[in-house]
Amino acid sequence: MGTGHREHFPRGTRFRSLERSVILPLLAVFGACAIAITYAMTCSYEAQRHAHLESEARLAIASIEALQEANLTDAQLQSVVERLATESDVTLLVVAGGEPLRIRASSRKEWRDVVLTYTAVPAPGALALMALAGLVGGRRRRG
């Protein structure tokens, strides 16, 4: 009796319908979950790495500020900067101070003892407002 019932379904049809309705959607969900978990782990790692680098940078800044207050000579300060610059995550290190403002120590040799000057440059929005005020003022004088 059991064999007569099987004759109505071609061989492998049950597995194919089970594959289409259950197994393939489950594989798609598991694949999407795996991708989401990998992305979340990558983001978490990058955030932790960024926080670690930031804390190391703050520590280096605090150390250099303390050394600057200790009235070290430029040569002594340069020696400390050169040691700090050997760290793998350090790309550039510059210590400026004095009057006039100059670079006292730097990880780039060509920047040492350069006097820093600055010029006030208005922001683009402020510049646009000044131009608009000039146009409106010029119109009132002519009119």
FENGI-V690097 format. One record per residue. N is the residue number from 0. RES is the residue in one small letter. SS is DSSP state (helix for helix, strand for strand, loop for the rest). PHI is phi in degrees with one decimal (NA if undefined). PSI is psi in radians with two decimals (NA if undefined). Layout:
n->N res->RES ss->SS phi->PHI psi->PSI
n->N res->RES ss->SS phi->PHI psi->PSI
This chain:
n->0 res->m ss->loop phi->NA psi->-0.65
n->1 res->g ss->helix phi->-67.3 psi->-0.53
n->2 res->t ss->helix phi->-73.0 psi->-0.52
n->3 res->g ss->helix phi->-65.4 psi->-0.60
n->4 res->h ss->helix phi->-68.4 psi->-0.61
n->5 res->r ss->helix phi->-71.4 psi->-0.40
n->6 res->e ss->loop phi->-67.8 psi->-0.39
n->7 res->h ss->loop phi->-73.0 psi->-0.40
n->8 res->f ss->loop phi->-109.7 psi->2.19
n->9 res->p ss->loop phi->-63.4 psi->2.65
n->10 res->r ss->loop phi->-61.3 psi->2.29
n->11 res->g ss->loop phi->86.1 psi->-0.05
n->12 res->t ss->helix phi->-66.7 psi->-0.71
n->13 res->r ss->helix phi->-60.8 psi->-0.77
n->14 res->f ss->helix phi->-65.8 psi->-0.70
n->15 res->r ss->helix phi->-64.2 psi->-0.71
n->16 res->s ss->helix phi->-70.4 psi->-0.61
n->17 res->l ss->helix phi->-67.1 psi->-0.69
n->18 res->e ss->helix phi->-62.7 psi->-0.77
n->19 res->r ss->helix phi->-71.1 psi->-0.67
n->20 res->s ss->helix phi->-90.4 psi->-0.40
n->21 res->v ss->helix phi->-124.8 psi->-0.94
n->22 res->i ss->helix phi->-68.2 psi->-0.84
n->23 res->l ss->helix phi->-63.4 psi->-0.78
n->24 res->p ss->helix phi->-61.6 psi->-0.66
n->25 res->l ss->helix phi->-64.2 psi->-0.73
n->26 res->l ss->helix phi->-62.2 psi->-0.69
n->27 res->a ss->helix phi->-64.7 psi->-0.74
n->28 res->v ss->helix phi->-65.2 psi->-0.79
n->29 res->f ss->helix phi->-63.4 psi->-0.68
n->30 res->g ss->helix phi->-64.0 psi->-0.76
n->31 res->a ss->helix phi->-64.1 psi->-0.70
n->32 res->c ss->helix phi->-63.5 psi->-0.74
n->33 res->a ss->helix phi->-62.4 psi->-0.72
n->34 res->i ss->helix phi->-65.5 psi->-0.77
n->35 res->a ss->helix phi->-63.3 psi->-0.72
n->36 res->i ss->helix phi->-66.1 psi->-0.74
n->37 res->t ss->helix phi->-62.1 psi->-0.75
n->38 res->y ss->helix phi->-63.4 psi->-0.79
n->39 res->a ss->helix phi->-62.8 psi->-0.70
n->40 res->m ss->helix phi->-66.3 psi->-0.68
n->41 res->t ss->helix phi->-64.3 psi->-0.78
n->42 res->c ss->helix phi->-62.3 psi->-0.74
n->43 res->s ss->helix phi->-63.1 psi->-0.76
n->44 res->y ss->helix phi->-61.8 psi->-0.79
n->45 res->e ss->helix phi->-64.0 psi->-0.69
n->46 res->a ss->helix phi->-64.9 psi->-0.74
n->47 res->q ss->helix phi->-65.1 psi->-0.71
n->48 res->r ss->helix phi->-65.0 psi->-0.73
n->49 res->h ss->helix phi->-62.5 psi->-0.77
n->50 res->a ss->helix phi->-63.3 psi->-0.69
n->51 res->h ss->helix phi->-65.2 psi->-0.79
n->52 res->l ss->helix phi->-63.8 psi->-0.67
n->53 res->e ss->helix phi->-64.8 psi->-0.74
n->54 res->s ss->helix phi->-66.5 psi->-0.66
n->55 res->e ss->helix phi->-64.4 psi->-0.68
n->56 res->a ss->helix phi->-65.6 psi->-0.73
n->57 res->r ss->helix phi->-62.5 psi->-0.70
n->58 res->l ss->helix phi->-64.0 psi->-0.75
n->59 res->a ss->helix phi->-63.6 psi->-0.72
n->60 res->i ss->helix phi->-63.7 psi->-0.78
n->61 res->a ss->helix phi->-62.4 psi->-0.69
n->62 res->s ss->helix phi->-64.8 psi->-0.78
n->63 res->i ss->helix phi->-67.0 psi->-0.68
n->64 res->e ss->helix phi->-62.1 psi->-0.73
n->65 res->a ss->helix phi->-64.2 psi->-0.69
n->66 res->l ss->helix phi->-67.6 psi->-0.64
n->67 res->q ss->helix phi->-66.0 psi->-0.66
n->68 res->e ss->helix phi->-71.1 psi->-0.36
n->69 res->a ss->loop phi->-79.7 psi->0.09
n->70 res->n ss->loop phi->55.6 psi->0.84
n->71 res->l ss->loop phi->-72.9 psi->2.69
n->72 res->t ss->loop phi->-71.7 psi->2.85
n->73 res->d ss->helix phi->-61.8 psi->-0.63
n->74 res->a ss->helix phi->-65.7 psi->-0.72
n->75 res->q ss->helix phi->-66.0 psi->-0.75
n->76 res->l ss->helix phi->-64.5 psi->-0.68
n->77 res->q ss->helix phi->-63.0 psi->-0.67
n->78 res->s ss->helix phi->-61.7 psi->-0.75
n->79 res->v ss->helix phi->-65.0 psi->-0.78
n->80 res->v ss->helix phi->-60.6 psi->-0.73
n->81 res->e ss->helix phi->-62.8 psi->-0.67
n->82 res->r ss->helix phi->-67.3 psi->-0.72
n->83 res->l ss->helix phi->-66.9 psi->-0.57
n->84 res->a ss->loop phi->-71.5 psi->-0.22
n->85 res->t ss->loop phi->-78.4 psi->-0.17
n->86 res->e ss->loop phi->-62.6 psi->2.53
n->87 res->s ss->loop phi->-65.7 psi->-0.51
n->88 res->d ss->loop phi->-90.5 psi->-0.06
n->89 res->v ss->loop phi->-90.0 psi->2.15
n->90 res->t ss->loop phi->-105.0 psi->-0.54
n->91 res->l ss->loop phi->-154.8 psi->2.39
n->92 res->l ss->loop phi->-139.0 psi->2.15
n->93 res->v ss->strand phi->-134.6 psi->2.32
n->94 res->v ss->strand phi->-119.1 psi->2.11
n->95 res->a ss->strand phi->-119.3 psi->2.62
n->96 res->g ss->strand phi->179.9 psi->3.13
n->97 res->g ss->loop phi->90.2 psi->3.07
n->98 res->e ss->loop phi->-131.4 psi->1.99
n->99 res->p ss->loop phi->-68.9 psi->2.75
n->100 res->l ss->loop phi->-62.6 psi->2.18
n->101 res->r ss->strand phi->-143.9 psi->2.82
n->102 res->i ss->strand phi->-81.3 psi->2.04
n->103 res->r ss->strand phi->-84.8 psi->-0.60
n->104 res->a ss->strand phi->-153.0 psi->2.58
n->105 res->s ss->strand phi->-156.6 psi->2.65
n->106 res->s ss->loop phi->-76.2 psi->-0.21
n->107 res->r ss->loop phi->-105.6 psi->2.02
n->108 res->k ss->helix phi->-59.0 psi->-0.63
n->109 res->e ss->helix phi->-69.9 psi->-0.23
n->110 res->w ss->helix phi->-90.8 psi->-0.22
n->111 res->r ss->loop phi->-62.6 psi->2.43
n->112 res->d ss->loop phi->64.5 psi->0.31
n->113 res->v ss->loop phi->-78.3 psi->2.26
n->114 res->v ss->strand phi->-81.2 psi->2.25
n->115 res->l ss->loop phi->-94.1 psi->2.27
n->116 res->t ss->loop phi->-121.3 psi->2.74
n->117 res->y ss->loop phi->-142.4 psi->2.69
n->118 res->t ss->loop phi->-131.3 psi->2.31
n->119 res->a ss->loop phi->-72.4 psi->2.18
n->120 res->v ss->loop phi->-120.5 psi->2.17
n->121 res->p ss->loop phi->-66.9 psi->2.61
n->122 res->a ss->loop phi->-64.7 psi->2.71
n->123 res->p ss->helix phi->-57.7 psi->-0.65
n->124 res->g ss->helix phi->-65.8 psi->-0.74
n->125 res->a ss->helix phi->-65.5 psi->-0.67
n->126 res->l ss->helix phi->-63.1 psi->-0.71
n->127 res->a ss->helix phi->-65.5 psi->-0.70
n->128 res->l ss->helix phi->-64.6 psi->-0.70
n->129 res->m ss->helix phi->-64.7 psi->-0.69
n->130 res->a ss->helix phi->-65.1 psi->-0.73
n->131 res->l ss->helix phi->-63.9 psi->-0.73
n->132 res->a ss->helix phi->-63.0 psi->-0.68
n->133 res->g ss->helix phi->-64.6 psi->-0.71
n->134 res->l ss->helix phi->-65.1 psi->-0.78
n->135 res->v ss->helix phi->-65.8 psi->-0.73
n->136 res->g ss->helix phi->-64.1 psi->-0.69
n->137 res->g ss->helix phi->-65.9 psi->-0.63
n->138 res->r ss->helix phi->-67.2 psi->-0.70
n->139 res->r ss->helix phi->-65.8 psi->-0.65
n->140 res->r ss->helix phi->-67.6 psi->-0.67
n->141 res->r ss->helix phi->-75.1 psi->-0.56
n->142 res->g ss->loop phi->-84.9 psi->NA
